[in-house]
Amino acid sequence: MSTIRPTTVEVETSLRLVAPDATALPVRASLRYDPADPYAVHVLFHAESAGGEAVSWSFARELLVTGLDEPAGIGDVRVWPWATPRGDFVALALSSPDGNALFEVPRSVLVRFLRRTYVVVPRGRESEHLDVDAAVNRLLAGR
């Protein structure tokens, strides 16, 4: 008898990178949720050039949920509601030693994405999908 694994949720979207002068540039990105990593969401920023490498950020799914309605996060990842004349967005601020970036994410895209993740792993049931032994093995293997 085989166990059926829940499917990964992935949504392709366009974010807007907000420049210091308040202009915004479109950025292709994917929002990804893997039930094998049930507490995290991943944002993959796609390179525009053919040889460019994508950049991935991972952070708590709960951070996105909270950031839909109120400021959330400290440190490297912060999220908050962002209303503009173009509609409702969510601000996603990322910080690293290499620099800082502020993105506008359409609120409706995040809501749909999060709803799909909750179909795969309901809120509060993440621990049921966490394979601690596999995580420890990966850590010990140096991955």
C-alpha positions in Angstrom: 0.0 0.0 0.0 1.5 3.4 -0.9 0.9 6.7 0.8 -0.4 9.5 -1.4 1.6 12.6 -0.9 -0.1 16.0 -1.0 0.8 18.0 -4.0 3.0 21.1 -4.1 1.3 24.4 -4.7 3.0 26.7 -7.1 1.7 30.0 -8.5 3.5 32.1 -11.2 3.0 35.8 -10.8 4.4 39.2 -11.4 5.6 41.3 -8.4 6.6 44.9 -8.6 10.1 45.9 -7.3 9.7 49.3 -5.7 12.8 51.5 -6.4 14.0 54.2 -4.0 12.5 56.9 -6.3 9.1 55.1 -5.9 9.1 53.8 -9.5 8.2 50.1 -9.8 9.6 47.4 -12.1 7.9 44.1 -12.8 9.6 41.0 -11.6 8.6 37.4 -12.5 8.3 35.2 -9.5 6.8 31.9 -8.3 5.1 31.4 -4.9 5.7 27.8 -3.8 4.5 25.6 -1.0 5.7 22.1 -0.4 3.9 20.0 2.2 7.2 18.3 3.0 8.2 21.7 4.5 4.8 22.5 6.0 5.7 25.7 7.9 7.4 27.5 5.0 6.6 29.2 1.8 9.1 29.9 -0.9 9.4 32.9 -3.3 11.5 32.2 -6.3 12.5 35.3 -8.3 13.2 34.4 -11.9 16.2 35.9 -13.8 15.3 37.8 -16.9 18.4 36.7 -18.8 18.7 33.2 -20.2 21.8 32.4 -18.2 20.8 34.2 -15.0 20.1 32.2 -11.8 16.9 32.4 -9.9 17.0 33.7 -6.3 14.9 31.9 -3.7 13.7 33.2 -0.3 12.0 31.0 2.3 10.0 32.1 5.3 7.1 31.2 7.5 3.7 30.7 5.9 2.2 32.3 9.0 4.2 35.5 8.3 2.3 36.0 5.0 -1.0 35.3 6.6 -0.5 37.9 9.3 1.0 40.4 6.8 -2.2 40.4 4.9 -3.9 42.5 7.6 -1.2 43.9 9.8 2.6 44.5 9.8 4.5 41.2 10.5 8.1 40.1 10.7 11.3 41.5 12.0 14.8 41.2 10.5 15.3 39.8 7.0 11.6 39.4 6.0 8.8 41.9 6.8 5.3 41.9 5.3 2.4 44.5 5.7 -0.8 45.6 4.0 -0.1 48.1 1.2 -3.0 50.1 -0.3 -2.4 52.0 -3.5 -4.6 53.8 -6.1 -4.1 50.7 -8.2 -5.6 48.4 -5.6 -4.7 46.4 -2.5 -1.2 44.9 -2.3 1.0 43.4 0.3 4.5 44.8 0.8 7.2 42.3 1.0 10.5 43.7 2.3 13.6 41.5 2.1 17.0 42.3 3.6 20.3 40.6 3.3 24.0 41.5 3.6 23.9 42.0 -0.2 21.1 44.7 0.0 17.4 45.4 0.5 14.4 45.0 -1.7 10.8 46.1 -1.4 8.1 44.3 -3.5 4.4 44.9 -4.1 2.5 41.6 -4.2 -1.1 41.7 -5.3 -3.1 40.8 -2.2 -5.6 38.7 -4.2 -2.7 36.5 -5.5 -1.5 35.9 -2.0 -5.0 35.1 -0.7 -5.6 32.6 -3.5 -2.2 31.0 -3.0 -2.6 30.7 0.8 -6.1 29.2 0.4 -4.6 26.6 -1.9 -1.9 25.8 0.7 -4.5 25.3 3.4 -6.3 22.8 1.2 -3.0 20.8 1.1 -2.0 21.3 4.7 -4.7 22.9 6.9 -3.7 25.7 9.3 -2.7 24.2 12.7 -2.0 20.7 11.2 1.5 21.4 9.9 3.2 19.1 12.5 1.3 16.1 11.0 3.2 16.7 7.7 6.6 17.2 9.2 9.1 14.3 8.8 11.5 15.1 11.6 13.7 12.0 10.9 14.2 13.0 7.2 15.0 16.6 8.3 17.6 15.4 10.8 19.1 13.1 8.1 19.4 16.0 5.7 21.1 18.1 8.3 23.5 15.4 9.2 24.3 14.7 5.5 25.3 18.4 5.1 22.6 19.3 2.6 
